[in-house]
Amino acid sequence: LDGNSRNGKIVDSIVSLGCIIKGGYVENSILSYNVVIRSNAHVEESILMSNVDVERGCKIRRAIIDKGVMLEDGTVIGYDKRQDRKNYFVSENGILVIPKTRERGEKYA
């Protein structure tokens, strides 16, 4: 995607009603109700539960993200397994899990 584009791209994914893809890219993923993917964000091989907000420039790969999670601009998840294991639960198969946000509006970075 070109950095100035507001058109999102969805490839081989399931996207539920109410989702908004604002210039982001989604591939081989499942987006539950009311997920927002913002400009230049990239989601690959992941499952995002309801009301997840993926801010600009985030990169997510092989993750399950619980409902209500907000990811700050530029968050990178699933690209550095060593770093991911320090911050999140990572299964034996390399699937990263981010639990539900503790307080409304709290963001993960």
Secondary structure, DSSP 8 states (H G I E B T S, - for coil): --TT--B-EEES-EE-TT-EEBS-EEES-EE-TT-EE-TT-EEES-EE-TT-EE-TT-EEESEEE-TT-EE-TT-EESS-HHHHHHHSEE-TTS-EEE---SSTT-EE-
